[in-house]
Amino acid sequence: MGVQYTIRTSMKLPIKWLAPETIACFTFSLKTDVFSFGIVVFEIFSDGAEPWEGRTNAEVKVAVTNGQFVSMPPCCPEPLRIFIAERVFTKDPAQRVHISEVRLF
């Protein structure tokens, strides 16, 4: 996974944008950045809507650590929607694409 950083648990984090491993272990890496990029794509195609709108941070923590992720809106092109769902929003960071693959997509 390359360079990885771990933070103190007392720091405030934007839960709704975090990868499962960041929520569970407070680690950041290039793979967590890829996951967060997927959330930004969601925001773009949702006209800036907050991910997990109407759900608390506690609810989002449980959902994401159980492998549930936001769904891309219907206006998102289908190939991109599938790519995000299958290659970016993965619970296992080893299964997540590298940022160079995202760039090529």
N, C-alpha and C positions, 0 to 999 in steps of 0.2 A: 504494500500500500504506500510505500514511500515514507516521507517525514510525517510524523504524527505528533500532535500536541494534546496535552491533557490540562484541563483547567481546574481551579478550585471549585468545589461544589457550592460555595456561597455566592458565586457570581450569578447575576441575573442574565437569562438567555431568552432569545425569541423562539420559544418552544415550537410554534407552528411552522417554523422554517427549518427545523433541525432534522438531521438524519437519525435513524433509530439508534445507532451506536453512540451518537453524541448525547442523546437523551439518557441512554442506559449507563454509559461509562465516562461521559464528559470529555470525549476525545474528538479532535478535529483533524482532518486530513484532506488530501485532494479528492478522495472519494466522498467525503461529507460535503465538499463544495459542489460536486456534481449533483448530489441529491438536492441541495439548496437551490441550485440552478433550475432544477425541475419545478420547484415551488415558484420561482420567478416567472417561468414560462406559464404556469397556471395563472399567475396574477396578470400577465400580459393579455392572455386570451379571455380573462374574466373581467376585463376593463378595470383592473386595479382592485378587485374584490379581495378581501383578506382570506387567506386559506383557512379552512375549517371554521368558517363564519358560523357563529351561534354556539360553538363548542368551547368549553373551558380548556385552559392549559392542561389540567389534570386529565380531562377526557381525551385530549389529543395525545398526551404521553402514553396512555393505555392503548389507544388505537394504533399509533405508529410502532410501538414496541411489539405489538401483536401482528404487524405486517399489513396494516390497513393504511392506505394513502389517499390523498385527494384525487378525484377524477378530473381529467381535463374536460373543459366544457365542449359541447358539440361543435362550436365554431372553430375549434383547433383542428387543423388538417389531420385526417386519419393516420397517415404514416407517422407524423410527429406524436400523436396521441399514443399510438402503439409503442413507439420507441421509448417514450417517457415511462409508460406503464411497465414495460418489460425489461428495459435496460438501465433506467435511471432510478425509478422508485423500487428498489430492491432492499429487502431487509438485510441481506448479507452483502457487506461492502465488496467482498471479493467477486461477487456476481455483477456489480455495478460497472458500467463502462468507464473508461478513462476519459478525461476531459478532451483529449485529442480526438477521440471518436465522436464526441458531441460536436466539436468544431467541424468535423467532416460531414456530419449529418446535414 
